[in-house]
Amino acid sequence: MLFKKRKSAKAQCASCGSMLSGVARVRATQLRTLAKTEKRPERPYGGVLCSACMRRTMIARARQT
Amino acid sequence: MITVGRLCIKTAGRDAGKKCVVVDQLDKSYALIDGETRRRKCNISHLEPLPQTVEISQGASHDEVSRVFKLLGIELVVKRAQPKEEAKPRPRPVRAQQRKAMAPKSQEKQKPKAAASKLPAAKPAVKETKLEKAASRQ
């Protein structure tokens, strides 16, 4: 009998809720074996915000100063 | 708006949020940027221009750009791989046999003096084999 664990939930953008790409959907035990660059995209707010929201944030920050 | 010398902030990619200056305009959609970002070709739609402009020549070198950024108060640091330090050997658990072998020489000098009286005077160098014993009996 091989009881498989369910897949982990999809990563969502913190601001708009869209599905994030570049974030591995694995359980915590496998996540620990992955390298840092394999767990999130290499950009600011990678793994937290989607690329569109990140761009919006950067533009807003640039227009503030 | 995007002309040579215009300060911008990059809005996309791994250099997002960093200040850069337009060094050259290559196309109607591409520009060469340098500054806190890497020196590379960049899409103009990924740049957010700032109200500031600086005076640099078209196609300026990285040294010129870093000098200009210093006047603005930004130090440009070039990321270069640091030469790795040789790893120090970790202290490993030492077995009793190894510890005896590694014993300092001062202890070894003292040992024969103390043990000389205890040791027997003569030790048989070669042990008699069984065949030799049988032969000597016969």
N, CA and C atoms of all chains as a GROMACS GRO file, in nm:
protein
  609
    1MET      N    1   0.086  -0.120   0.000
    1MET     CA    2   0.000   0.000   0.000
    1MET      C    3   0.089   0.124   0.000
    2LEU      N    4   0.076   0.209  -0.103
    2LEU     CA    5   0.156   0.331  -0.109
    2LEU      C    6   0.062   0.449  -0.094
    3PHE      N    7   0.060   0.505   0.025
    3PHE     CA    8  -0.025   0.622   0.050
    3PHE      C    9   0.053   0.748   0.016
    4LYS      N   10   0.011   0.814  -0.092
    4LYS     CA   11   0.082   0.936  -0.135
    4LYS      C   12   0.022   1.057  -0.067
    5LYS      N   13   0.109   1.151  -0.035
    5LYS     CA   14   0.064   1.277   0.023
    5LYS      C   15   0.014   1.367  -0.091
    6ARG      N   16  -0.077   1.456  -0.057
    6ARG     CA   17  -0.130   1.546  -0.160
    6ARG      C   18  -0.026   1.652  -0.196
    7LYS      N   19  -0.042   1.707  -0.317
    7LYS     CA   20   0.050   1.811  -0.363
    7LYS      C   21   0.026   1.939  -0.284
    8SER      N   22   0.133   2.017  -0.269
    8SER     CA   23   0.119   2.143  -0.194
    8SER      C   24   0.043   2.245  -0.278
    9ALA      N   25  -0.012   2.345  -0.212
    9ALA     CA   26  -0.096   2.445  -0.278
    9ALA      C   27  -0.014   2.531  -0.374
   10LYS      N   28  -0.082   2.586  -0.474
   10LYS     CA   29  -0.017   2.675  -0.570
   10LYS      C   30   0.016   2.807  -0.502
   11ALA      N   31   0.133   2.861  -0.539
   11ALA     CA   32   0.173   2.991  -0.482
   11ALA      C   33   0.095   3.102  -0.551
   12GLN      N   34   0.044   3.196  -0.467
   12GLN     CA   35  -0.037   3.307  -0.522
   12GLN      C   36   0.036   3.439  -0.501
   13CYS      N   37   0.008   3.533  -0.592
   13CYS     CA   38   0.064   3.667  -0.578
   13CYS      C   39   0.000   3.733  -0.456
   14ALA      N   40   0.083   3.800  -0.376
   14ALA     CA   41   0.035   3.859  -0.251
   14ALA      C   42  -0.061   3.974  -0.276
   15SER      N   43  -0.051   4.037  -0.396
   15SER     CA   44  -0.133   4.156  -0.418
   15SER      C   45  -0.253   4.127  -0.508
   16CYS      N   46  -0.237   4.052  -0.616
   16CYS     CA   47  -0.349   4.032  -0.708
   16CYS      C   48  -0.406   3.891  -0.702
   17GLY      N   49  -0.335   3.796  -0.641
   17GLY     CA   50  -0.389   3.661  -0.624
   17GLY      C   51  -0.368   3.569  -0.743
   18SER      N   52  -0.298   3.613  -0.846
   18SER     CA   53  -0.275   3.525  -0.961
   18SER      C   54  -0.168   3.423  -0.926
   19MET      N   55  -0.168   3.311  -1.002
   19MET     CA   56  -0.073   3.203  -0.973
   19MET      C   57   0.068   3.248  -1.010
   20LEU      N   58   0.163   3.219  -0.919
   20LEU     CA   59   0.302   3.258  -0.942
   20LEU      C   60   0.374   3.148  -1.017
   21SER      N   61   0.461   3.187  -1.107
   21SER     CA   62   0.545   3.090  -1.178
   21SER      C   63   0.685   3.095  -1.120
   22GLY      N   64   0.755   2.985  -1.131
   22GLY     CA   65   0.892   2.979  -1.082
   22GLY      C   66   0.904   2.934  -0.938
   23VAL      N   67   0.789   2.904  -0.876
   23VAL     CA   68   0.789   2.855  -0.737
   23VAL      C   69   0.756   2.707  -0.741
   24ALA      N   70   0.847   2.623  -0.691
   24ALA     CA   71   0.829   2.479  -0.695
   24ALA      C   72   0.716   2.436  -0.603
   25ARG      N   73   0.628   2.352  -0.656
   25ARG     CA   74   0.514   2.303  -0.576
   25ARG      C   75   0.548   2.168  -0.517
   26VAL      N   76   0.631   2.170  -0.414
   26VAL     CA   77   0.673   2.046  -0.350
   26VAL      C   78   0.653   2.058  -0.200
   27ARG      N   79   0.656   1.944  -0.133
   27ARG     CA   80   0.640   1.941   0.012
   27ARG      C   81   0.766   1.994   0.080
   28ALA      N   82   0.753   2.025   0.206
   28ALA     CA   83   0.862   2.091   0.279
   28ALA      C   84   0.990   2.008   0.280
   29THR      N   85   0.977   1.873   0.287
   29THR     CA   86   1.099   1.790   0.293
   29THR      C   87   1.178   1.799   0.162
   30GLN      N   88   1.107   1.808   0.048
   30GLN     CA   89   1.177   1.823  -0.080
   30GLN      C   90   1.228   1.966  -0.098
   31LEU      N   91   1.153   2.061  -0.044
   31LEU     CA   92   1.191   2.203  -0.057
   31LEU      C   93   1.326   2.228   0.006
   32ARG      N   94   1.354   2.157   0.115
   32ARG     CA   95   1.481   2.178   0.185
   32ARG      C   96   1.599   2.132   0.101
   33THR      N   97   1.577   2.033   0.010
   33THR     CA   98   1.688   1.983  -0.071
   33THR      C   99   1.719   2.075  -0.189
   34LEU      N  100   1.623   2.163  -0.225
   34LEU     CA  101   1.644   2.249  -0.342
   34LEU      C  102   1.738   2.363  -0.310
   35ALA      N  103   1.809   2.410  -0.415
   35ALA     CA  104   1.895   2.528  -0.399
   35ALA      C  105   1.808   2.652  -0.392
   36LYS      N  106   1.868   2.762  -0.340
   36LYS     CA  107   1.792   2.886  -0.320
   36LYS      C  108   1.732   2.936  -0.451
   37THR      N  109   1.808   2.925  -0.561
   37THR     CA  110   1.761   2.979  -0.689
   37THR      C  111   1.652   2.894  -0.752
   38GLU      N  112   1.634   2.770  -0.700
   38GLU     CA  113   1.532   2.683  -0.759
   38GLU      C  114   1.396   2.703  -0.694
   39LYS      N  115   1.390   2.788  -0.592
   39LYS     CA  116   1.265   2.802  -0.518
   39LYS      C  117   1.189   2.929  -0.552
   40ARG      N  118   1.256   3.027  -0.612
   40ARG     CA  119   1.185   3.151  -0.647
   40ARG      C  120   1.257   3.217  -0.763
   41PRO      N  121   1.185   3.305  -0.841
   41PRO     CA  122   1.252   3.375  -0.951
   41PRO      C  123   1.352   3.477  -0.899
   42GLU      N  124   1.455   3.502  -0.982
   42GLU     CA  125   1.564   3.591  -0.945
   42GLU      C  126   1.529   3.735  -0.975
   43ARG      N  127   1.436   3.790  -0.903
   43ARG     CA  128   1.407   3.932  -0.918
   43ARG      C  129   1.348   3.979  -0.786
   44PRO      N  130   1.349   4.113  -0.763
   44PRO     CA  131   1.292   4.162  -0.637
   44PRO      C  132   1.148   4.117  -0.622
   45TYR      N  133   1.109   4.080  -0.503
   45TYR     CA  134   0.977   4.024  -0.471
   45TYR      C  135   0.948   3.895  -0.547
   46GLY      N  136   1.054   3.825  -0.587
   46GLY     CA  137   1.035   3.699  -0.656
   46GLY      C  138   0.974   3.597  -0.561
   47GLY      N  139   0.870   3.529  -0.601
   47GLY     CA  140   0.802   3.434  -0.514
   47GLY      C  141   0.698   3.498  -0.426
   48VAL      N  142   0.686   3.630  -0.429
   48VAL     CA  143   0.588   3.703  -0.346
   48VAL      C  144   0.488   3.774  -0.437
   49LEU      N  145   0.541   3.853  -0.530
   49LEU     CA  146   0.454   3.926  -0.624
   49LEU      C  147   0.472   3.870  -0.764
   50CYS      N  148   0.366   3.876  -0.843
   50CYS     CA  149   0.378   3.839  -0.983
   50CYS      C  150   0.454   3.952  -1.055
   51SER      N  151   0.505   3.922  -1.174
   51SER     CA  152   0.591   4.020  -1.243
   51SER      C  153   0.518   4.151  -1.270
   52ALA      N  154   0.387   4.143  -1.305
   52ALA     CA  155   0.310   4.265  -1.334
   52ALA      C  156   0.297   4.353  -1.210
   53CYS      N  157   0.265   4.290  -1.096
   53CYS     CA  158   0.250   4.368  -0.972
   53CYS      C  159   0.383   4.427  -0.929
   54MET      N  160   0.492   4.351  -0.950
   54MET     CA  161   0.624   4.401  -0.912
   54MET      C  162   0.658   4.526  -0.995
   55ARG      N  163   0.628   4.521  -1.124
   55ARG     CA  164   0.654   4.638  -1.211
   55ARG      C  165   0.574   4.758  -1.165
   56ARG      N  166   0.448   4.734  -1.129
   56ARG     CA  167   0.363   4.843  -1.080
   56ARG      C  168   0.421   4.905  -0.955
   57THR      N  169   0.473   4.819  -0.867
   57THR     CA  170   0.533   4.868  -0.742
   57THR      C  171   0.655   4.953  -0.770
   58MET      N  172   0.740   4.906  -0.862
   58MET     CA  173   0.864   4.978  -0.894
   58MET      C  174   0.834   5.113  -0.957
   59ILE      N  175   0.734   5.118  -1.045
   59ILE     CA  176   0.698   5.244  -1.111
   59ILE      C  177   0.643   5.343  -1.009
   60ALA      N  178   0.558   5.292  -0.919
   60ALA     CA  179   0.501   5.380  -0.815
   60ALA      C  180   0.611   5.436  -0.726
   61ARG      N  181   0.710   5.350  -0.693
   61ARG     CA  182   0.821   5.393  -0.609
   61ARG      C  183   0.906   5.498  -0.680
   62ALA      N  184   0.927   5.478  -0.810
   62ALA     CA  185   1.008   5.573  -0.888
   62ALA      C  186   0.937   5.709  -0.899
   63ARG      N  187   0.805   5.705  -0.912
   63ARG     CA  188   0.728   5.830  -0.930
   63ARG      C  189   0.713   5.906  -0.800
   64GLN      N  190   0.729   5.834  -0.687
   64GLN     CA  191   0.719   5.901  -0.556
   64GLN      C  192   0.836   5.995  -0.535
   65THR      N  193   0.959   5.945  -0.560
   65THR     CA  194   1.080   6.025  -0.535
   65THR      C  195   1.102   6.125  -0.648
   66MET      N  196   1.199   6.182  -2.439
   66MET     CA  197   1.223   6.179  -2.295
   66MET      C  198   1.345   6.094  -2.261
   67ILE      N  199   1.354   5.977  -2.322
   67ILE     CA  200   1.469   5.890  -2.295
   67ILE      C  201   1.581   5.934  -2.389
   68THR      N  202   1.672   6.015  -2.336
   68THR     CA  203   1.786   6.060  -2.414
   68THR      C  204   1.914   6.024  -2.340
   69VAL      N  205   2.027   6.045  -2.406
   69VAL     CA  206   2.155   6.014  -2.341
   69VAL      C  207   2.170   6.105  -2.219
   70GLY      N  208   2.196   6.041  -2.106
   70GLY     CA  209   2.216   6.117  -1.982
   70GLY      C  210   2.095   6.120  -1.891
   71ARG      N  211   1.985   6.064  -1.936
   71ARG     CA  212   1.864   6.063  -1.852
   71ARG      C  213   1.877   5.956  -1.746
   72LEU      N  214   1.849   5.994  -1.620
   72LEU     CA  215   1.849   5.896  -1.511
   72LEU      C  216   1.717   5.821  -1.512
   73CYS      N  217   1.726   5.690  -1.495
   73CYS     CA  218   1.605   5.608  -1.494
   73CYS      C  219   1.613   5.507  -1.381
   74ILE      N  220   1.498   5.449  -1.355
   74ILE     CA  221   1.493   5.332  -1.267
   74ILE      C  222   1.442   5.216  -1.350
   75LYS      N  223   1.509   5.105  -1.338
   75LYS     CA  224   1.468   4.986  -1.412
   75LYS      C  225   1.348   4.923  -1.340
   76THR      N  226   1.246   4.887  -1.416
   76THR     CA  227   1.124   4.838  -1.353
   76THR      C  228   1.104   4.688  -1.369
   77ALA      N  229   1.182   4.622  -1.453
   77ALA     CA  230   1.163   4.479  -1.477
   77ALA      C  231   1.294   4.405  -1.466
   78GLY      N  232   1.285   4.276  -1.442
   78GLY     CA  233   1.404   4.192  -1.440
   78GLY      C  234   1.470   4.190  -1.304
   79ARG      N  235   1.586   4.124  -1.298
   79ARG     CA  236   1.654   4.110  -1.169
   79ARG      C  237   1.721   4.239  -1.124
   80ASP      N  238   1.734   4.338  -1.214
   80ASP     CA  239   1.789   4.468  -1.175
   80ASP      C  240   1.680   4.568  -1.140
   81ALA      N  241   1.557   4.521  -1.124
   81ALA     CA  242   1.445   4.612  -1.100
   81ALA      C  243   1.466   4.691  -0.973
   82GLY      N  244   1.431   4.820  -0.976
   82GLY     CA  245   1.444   4.908  -0.861
   82GLY      C  246   1.578   4.976  -0.853
   83LYS      N  247   1.667   4.948  -0.948
   83LYS     CA  248   1.802   5.008  -0.943
   83LYS      C  249   1.810   5.127  -1.037
   84LYS      N  250   1.894   5.223  -0.998
   84LYS     CA  251   1.911   5.347  -1.076
   84LYS      C  252   2.012   5.322  -1.188
   85CYS      N  253   1.983   5.380  -1.304
   85CYS     CA  254   2.074   5.366  -1.416
   85CYS      C  255   2.067   5.493  -1.500
   86VAL      N  256   2.163   5.509  -1.589
   86VAL     CA  257   2.167   5.624  -1.680
   86VAL      C  258   2.171   5.571  -1.822
   87VAL      N  259   2.100   5.638  -1.911
   87VAL     CA  260   2.098   5.598  -2.052
   87VAL      C  261   2.228   5.644  -2.115
   88VAL      N  262   2.306   5.548  -2.161
   88VAL     CA  263   2.438   5.578  -2.218
   88VAL      C  264   2.428   5.598  -2.369
   89ASP      N  265   2.337   5.526  -2.431
   89ASP     CA  266   2.325   5.534  -2.576
   89ASP      C  267   2.187   5.482  -2.616
   90GLN      N  268   2.132   5.541  -2.721
   90GLN     CA  269   2.005   5.492  -2.773
   90GLN      C  270   2.033   5.413  -2.900
   91LEU      N  271   2.005   5.283  -2.894
   91LEU     CA  272   2.039   5.194  -3.004
   91LEU      C  273   1.928   5.186  -3.108
   92ASP      N  274   1.804   5.210  -3.066
   92ASP     CA  275   1.689   5.181  -3.149
   92ASP      C  276   1.576   5.270  -3.100
   93LYS      N  277   1.460   5.260  -3.164
   93LYS     CA  278   1.347   5.332  -3.106
   93LYS      C  279   1.291   5.260  -2.984
   94SER      N  280   1.330   5.132  -2.966
   94SER     CA  281   1.280   5.058  -2.849
   94SER      C  282   1.391   5.008  -2.755
   95TYR      N  283   1.518   5.024  -2.793
   95TYR     CA  284   1.627   4.975  -2.709
   95TYR      C  285   1.724   5.086  -2.673
   96ALA      N  286   1.781   5.076  -2.554
   96ALA     CA  287   1.882   5.171  -2.508
   96ALA      C  288   1.990   5.096  -2.434
   97LEU      N  289   2.110   5.153  -2.432
   97LEU     CA  290   2.220   5.096  -2.355
   97LEU      C  291   2.224   5.167  -2.221
   98ILE      N  292   2.215   5.092  -2.113
   98ILE     CA  293   2.212   5.152  -1.980
   98ILE      C  294   2.332   5.106  -1.898
   99ASP      N  295   2.367   5.184  -1.799
   99ASP     CA  296   2.476   5.152  -1.708
   99ASP      C  297   2.450   5.225  -1.577
  100GLY      N  298   2.510   5.174  -1.471
  100GLY     CA  299   2.489   5.235  -1.340
  100GLY      C  300   2.488   5.127  -1.235
  101GLU      N  301   2.389   5.132  -1.144
  101GLU     CA  302   2.376   5.027  -1.044
  101GLU      C  303   2.339   4.895  -1.111
  102THR      N  304   2.276   4.905  -1.231
  102THR     CA  305   2.242   4.785  -1.307
  102THR      C  306   2.365   4.738  -1.384
  103ARG      N  307   2.353   4.621  -1.445
  103ARG     CA  308   2.460   4.574  -1.531
  103ARG      C  309   2.462   4.658  -1.659
  104ARG      N  310   2.579   4.670  -1.719
  104ARG     CA  311   2.592   4.746  -1.842
  104ARG      C  312   2.539   4.661  -1.957
  105ARG      N  313   2.418   4.695  -2.002
  105ARG     CA  314   2.360   4.612  -2.108
  105ARG      C  315   2.252   4.685  -2.184
  106LYS      N  316   2.208   4.622  -2.293
  106LYS     CA  317   2.097   4.671  -2.375
  106LYS      C  318   1.966   4.647  -2.298
  107CYS      N  319   1.877   4.744  -2.302
  107CYS     CA  320   1.755   4.733  -2.225
  107CYS      C  321   1.639   4.789  -2.306
  108ASN      N  322   1.523   4.728  -2.291
  108ASN     CA  323   1.401   4.777  -2.356
  108ASN      C  324   1.355   4.905  -2.286
  109ILE      N  325   1.322   5.005  -2.366
  109ILE     CA  326   1.284   5.136  -2.308
  109ILE      C  327   1.156   5.125  -2.228
  110SER      N  328   1.071   5.029  -2.264
  110SER     CA  329   0.946   5.014  -2.188
  110SER      C  330   0.971   4.957  -2.049
  111HIS      N  331   1.092   4.908  -2.022
  111HIS     CA  332   1.126   4.859  -1.890
  111HIS      C  333   1.199   4.962  -1.807
  112LEU      N  334   1.202   5.087  -1.856
  112LEU     CA  335   1.267   5.194  -1.781
  112LEU      C  336   1.164   5.298  -1.740
  113GLU      N  337   1.177   5.348  -1.619
  113GLU     CA  338   1.093   5.457  -1.571
  113GLU      C  339   1.182   5.578  -1.554
  114PRO      N  340   1.169   5.679  -1.642
  114PRO     CA  341   1.261   5.793  -1.634
  114PRO      C  342   1.235   5.879  -1.510
  115LEU      N  343   1.344   5.931  -1.454
  115LEU     CA  344   1.338   6.023  -1.342
  115LEU      C  345   1.354   6.167  -1.393
  116PRO      N  346   1.312   6.266  -1.317
  116PRO     CA  347   1.325   6.405  -1.366
  116PRO      C  348   1.469   6.454  -1.380
  117GLN      N  349   1.566   6.376  -1.330
  117GLN     CA  350   1.706   6.420  -1.332
  117GLN      C  351   1.777   6.379  -1.460
  118THR      N  352   1.869   6.465  -1.506
  118THR     CA  353   1.959   6.430  -1.617
  118THR      C  354   2.101   6.458  -1.574
  119VAL      N  355   2.194   6.382  -1.631
  119VAL     CA  356   2.336   6.405  -1.604
  119VAL      C  357   2.407   6.425  -1.736
  120GLU      N  358   2.522   6.489  -1.728
  120GLU     CA  359   2.600   6.515  -1.850
  120GLU      C  360   2.702   6.407  -1.870
  121ILE      N  361   2.674   6.322  -1.969
  121ILE     CA  362   2.775   6.223  -2.010
  121ILE      C  363   2.778   6.218  -2.162
  122SER      N  364   2.891   6.174  -2.214
  122SER     CA  365   2.904   6.162  -2.359
  122SER      C  366   2.834   6.035  -2.404
  123GLN      N  367   2.795   6.033  -2.532
  123GLN     CA  368   2.729   5.916  -2.586
  123GLN      C  369   2.827   5.798  -2.587
  124GLY      N  370   2.783   5.683  -2.541
  124GLY     CA  371   2.870   5.566  -2.536
  124GLY      C  372   2.978   5.576  -2.431
  125ALA      N  373   2.946   5.643  -2.319
  125ALA     CA  374   3.047   5.663  -2.213
  125ALA      C  375   3.087   5.530  -2.153
  126SER      N  376   3.213   5.525  -2.106
  126SER     CA  377   3.264   5.402  -2.044
  126SER      C  378   3.209   5.387  -1.903
  127HIS      N  379   3.229   5.271  -1.846
  127HIS     CA  380   3.178   5.244  -1.711
  127HIS      C  381   3.245   5.335  -1.608
  128ASP      N  382   3.374   5.368  -1.632
  128ASP     CA  383   3.447   5.456  -1.537
  128ASP      C  384   3.384   5.594  -1.532
  129GLU      N  385   3.347   5.645  -1.650
  129GLU     CA  386   3.285   5.778  -1.655
  129GLU      C  387   3.151   5.778  -1.582
  130VAL      N  388   3.076   5.669  -1.604
  130VAL     CA  389   2.944   5.658  -1.540
  130VAL      C  390   2.960   5.649  -1.389
  131SER      N  391   3.060   5.574  -1.342
  131SER     CA  392   3.077   5.560  -1.197
  131SER      C  393   3.121   5.692  -1.135
  132ARG      N  394   3.198   5.773  -1.210
  132ARG     CA  395   3.238   5.905  -1.161
  132ARG      C  396   3.115   5.995  -1.144
  133VAL      N  397   3.027   5.990  -1.245
  133VAL     CA  398   2.905   6.071  -1.241
  133VAL      C  399   2.815   6.028  -1.126
  134PHE      N  400   2.805   5.897  -1.105
  134PHE     CA  401   2.720   5.847  -0.997
  134PHE      C  402   2.774   5.886  -0.860
  135LYS      N  403   2.908   5.897  -0.851
  135LYS     CA  404   2.970   5.938  -0.723
  135LYS      C  405   2.926   6.079  -0.686
  136LEU      N  406   2.914   6.167  -0.789
  136LEU     CA  407   2.866   6.304  -0.764
  136LEU      C  408   2.724   6.303  -0.714
  137LEU      N  409   2.645   6.204  -0.759
  137LEU     CA  410   2.507   6.192  -0.711
  137LEU      C  411   2.501   6.130  -0.572
  138GLY      N  412   2.614   6.071  -0.530
  138GLY     CA  413   2.618   6.010  -0.398
  138GLY      C  414   2.595   5.861  -0.400
  139ILE      N  415   2.612   5.799  -0.516
  139ILE     CA  416   2.592   5.653  -0.527
  139ILE      C  417   2.726   5.591  -0.563
  140GLU      N  418   2.770   5.496  -0.482
  140GLU     CA  419   2.893   5.423  -0.508
  140GLU      C  420   2.860   5.302  -0.593
  141LEU      N  421   2.925   5.292  -0.709
  141LEU     CA  422   2.903   5.175  -0.794
  141LEU      C  423   3.006   5.069  -0.759
  142VAL      N  424   2.955   4.953  -0.719
  142VAL     CA  425   3.044   4.843  -0.682
  142VAL      C  426   3.035   4.737  -0.790
  143VAL      N  427   3.149   4.699  -0.844
  143VAL     CA  428   3.151   4.593  -0.946
  143VAL      C  429   3.162   4.460  -0.874
  144LYS      N  430   3.064   4.373  -0.900
  144LYS     CA  431   3.064   4.243  -0.832
  144LYS      C  432   3.164   4.153  -0.902
  145ARG      N  433   3.267   4.116  -0.828
  145ARG     CA  434   3.363   4.022  -0.884
  145ARG      C  435   3.380   3.906  -0.789
  146ALA      N  436   3.397   3.788  -0.845
  146ALA     CA  437   3.413   3.669  -0.761
  146ALA      C  438   3.537   3.684  -0.674
  147GLN      N  439   3.516   3.673  -0.542
  147GLN     CA  440   3.629   3.683  -0.449
  147GLN      C  441   3.709   3.554  -0.452
  148PRO      N  442   3.843   3.564  -0.446
  148PRO     CA  443   3.921   3.439  -0.440
  148PRO      C  444   3.888   3.365  -0.311
  149LYS      N  445   3.852   3.238  -0.325
  149LYS     CA  446   3.807   3.159  -0.210
  149LYS      C  447   3.926   3.131  -0.119
  150GLU      N  448   3.899   3.148   0.010
  150GLU     CA  449   4.001   3.112   0.109
  150GLU      C  450   4.009   2.961   0.119
  151GLU      N  451   4.130   2.911   0.136
  151GLU     CA  452   4.144   2.766   0.151
  151GLU      C  453   4.078   2.722   0.280
  152ALA      N  454   3.995   2.619   0.270
  152ALA     CA  455   3.920   2.573   0.387
  152ALA      C  456   4.016   2.516   0.490
  153LYS      N  457   4.000   2.561   0.617
  153LYS     CA  458   4.086   2.509   0.722
  153LYS      C  459   4.044   2.366   0.753
  154PRO      N  460   4.139   2.276   0.782
  154PRO     CA  461   4.099   2.138   0.813
  154PRO      C  462   4.021   2.133   0.943
  155ARG      N  463   3.906   2.069   0.936
  155ARG     CA  464   3.818   2.060   1.053
  155ARG      C  465   3.881   1.971   1.158
  156PRO      N  466   3.863   2.002   1.286
  156PRO     CA  467   3.914   1.909   1.388
  156PRO      C  468   3.832   1.781   1.388
  157ARG      N  469   3.899   1.671   1.361
  157ARG     CA  470   3.828   1.543   1.351
  157ARG      C  471   3.855   1.459   1.476
  158PRO      N  472   3.762   1.366   1.512
  158PRO     CA  473   3.784   1.283   1.631
  158PRO      C  474   3.906   1.193   1.612
  159VAL      N  475   3.993   1.189   1.714
  159VAL     CA  476   4.119   1.114   1.704
  159VAL      C  477   4.104   0.984   1.782
  160ARG      N  478   4.143   0.874   1.719
  160ARG     CA  479   4.137   0.743   1.787
  160ARG      C  480   4.252   0.731   1.885
  161ALA      N  481   4.239   0.638   1.981
  161ALA     CA  482   4.340   0.622   2.086
  161ALA      C  483   4.476   0.586   2.026
  162GLN      N  484   4.477   0.498   1.923
  162GLN     CA  485   4.603   0.457   1.860
  162GLN      C  486   4.674   0.575   1.798
  163GLN      N  487   4.591   0.660   1.726
  163GLN     CA  488   4.648   0.778   1.660
  163GLN      C  489   4.701   0.876   1.762
  164ARG      N  490   4.629   0.883   1.877
  164ARG     CA  491   4.670   0.977   1.980
  164ARG      C  492   4.807   0.938   2.035
  165LYS      N  493   4.829   0.807   2.051
  165LYS     CA  494   4.958   0.759   2.103
  165LYS      C  495   5.068   0.793   2.004
  166ALA      N  496   5.040   0.772   1.874
  166ALA     CA  497   5.140   0.799   1.769
  166ALA      C  498   5.172   0.947   1.762
  167MET      N  499   5.070   1.028   1.786
  167MET     CA  500   5.088   1.172   1.777
  167MET      C  501   5.142   1.232   1.905
  168ALA      N  502   5.172   1.147   2.009
  168ALA     CA  503   5.217   1.199   2.139
  168ALA      C  504   5.341   1.283   2.120
  169PRO      N  505   5.354   1.399   2.193
  169PRO     CA  506   5.470   1.488   2.175
  169PRO      C  507   5.600   1.420   2.213
  170LYS      N  508   5.710   1.466   2.153
  170LYS     CA  509   5.840   1.401   2.166
  170LYS      C  510   5.892   1.407   2.310
  171SER      N  511   5.862   1.510   2.386
  171SER     CA  512   5.912   1.522   2.523
  171SER      C  513   5.868   1.402   2.606
  172GLN      N  514   5.744   1.358   2.585
  172GLN     CA  515   5.694   1.240   2.660
  172GLN      C  516   5.772   1.116   2.619
  173GLU      N  517   5.802   1.103   2.489
  173GLU     CA  518   5.872   0.983   2.440
  173GLU      C  519   6.011   0.974   2.500
  174LYS      N  520   6.076   1.090   2.519
  174LYS     CA  521   6.212   1.089   2.576
  174LYS      C  522   6.209   1.038   2.719
  175GLN      N  523   6.107   1.079   2.794
  175GLN     CA  524   6.098   1.040   2.934
  175GLN      C  525   6.066   0.891   2.949
  176LYS      N  526   5.988   0.838   2.855
  176LYS     CA  527   5.940   0.699   2.866
  176LYS      C  528   6.054   0.598   2.877
  177PRO      N  529   6.152   0.596   2.785
  177PRO     CA  530   6.257   0.492   2.794
  177PRO      C  531   6.334   0.498   2.925
  178LYS      N  532   6.356   0.619   2.978
  178LYS     CA  533   6.428   0.632   3.106
  178LYS      C  534   6.354   0.560   3.216
  179ALA      N  535   6.224   0.581   3.221
  179ALA     CA  536   6.144   0.522   3.328
  179ALA      C  537   6.128   0.373   3.308
  180ALA      N  538   6.110   0.329   3.184
  180ALA     CA  539   6.078   0.189   3.155
  180ALA      C  540   6.202   0.101   3.142
  181ALA      N  541   6.321   0.160   3.134
  181ALA     CA  542   6.443   0.079   3.111
  181ALA      C  543   6.463  -0.024   3.222
  182SER      N  544   6.442   0.015   3.345
  182SER     CA  545   6.463  -0.078   3.457
  182SER      C  546   6.361  -0.190   3.456
  183LYS      N  547   6.239  -0.161   3.411
  183LYS     CA  548   6.131  -0.261   3.415
  183LYS      C  549   6.148  -0.367   3.306
  184LEU      N  550   6.198  -0.326   3.188
  184LEU     CA  551   6.207  -0.417   3.075
  184LEU      C  552   6.310  -0.528   3.106
  185PRO      N  553   6.286  -0.651   3.056
  185PRO     CA  554   6.386  -0.758   3.075
  185PRO      C  555   6.510  -0.727   2.992
  186ALA      N  556   6.622  -0.783   3.036
  186ALA     CA  557   6.752  -0.749   2.973
  186ALA      C  558   6.756  -0.795   2.828
  187ALA      N  559   6.725  -0.925   2.806
  187ALA     CA  560   6.737  -0.978   2.670
  187ALA      C  561   6.605  -1.036   2.626
  188LYS      N  562   6.567  -1.005   2.505
  188LYS     CA  563   6.445  -1.060   2.447
  188LYS      C  564   6.483  -1.151   2.333
  189PRO      N  565   6.417  -1.271   2.323
  189PRO     CA  566   6.450  -1.358   2.208
  189PRO      C  567   6.412  -1.289   2.078
  190ALA      N  568   6.513  -1.276   1.990
  190ALA     CA  569   6.490  -1.201   1.865
  190ALA      C  570   6.401  -1.282   1.772
  191VAL      N  571   6.432  -1.412   1.753
  191VAL     CA  572   6.353  -1.497   1.661
  191VAL      C  573   6.290  -1.609   1.741
  192LYS      N  574   6.160  -1.626   1.720
  192LYS     CA  575   6.091  -1.733   1.793
  192LYS      C  576   6.118  -1.867   1.727
  193GLU      N  577   6.133  -1.970   1.806
  193GLU     CA  578   6.151  -2.104   1.750
  193GLU      C  579   6.021  -2.151   1.689
  194THR      N  580   6.028  -2.200   1.565
  194THR     CA  581   5.909  -2.254   1.501
  194THR      C  582   5.886  -2.395   1.553
  195LYS      N  583   5.766  -2.451   1.526
  195LYS     CA  584   5.732  -2.585   1.576
  195LYS      C  585   5.824  -2.692   1.516
  196LEU      N  586   5.853  -2.674   1.382
  196LEU     CA  587   5.941  -2.770   1.313
  196LEU      C  588   6.079  -2.772   1.377
  197GLU      N  589   6.130  -2.653   1.404
  197GLU     CA  590   6.264  -2.642   1.463
  197GLU      C  591   6.266  -2.708   1.600
  198LYS      N  592   6.160  -2.687   1.675
  198LYS     CA  593   6.150  -2.747   1.809
  198LYS      C  594   6.151  -2.898   1.800
  199ALA      N  595   6.072  -2.952   1.705
  199ALA     CA  596   6.064  -3.097   1.685
  199ALA      C  597   6.201  -3.151   1.644
  200ALA      N  598   6.269  -3.079   1.555
  200ALA     CA  599   6.401  -3.121   1.506
  200ALA      C  600   6.502  -3.123   1.622
  201SER      N  601   6.498  -3.019   1.708
  201SER     CA  602   6.594  -3.011   1.818
  201SER      C  603   6.569  -3.124   1.919
  202ARG      N  604   6.440  -3.163   1.937
  202ARG     CA  605   6.405  -3.271   2.030
  202ARG      C  606   6.462  -3.401   1.982
  203GLN      N  607   6.450  -3.423   1.844
  203GLN     CA  608   6.500  -3.546   1.784
  203GLN      C  609   6.653  -3.539   1.786
   0.00000   0.00000   0.00000
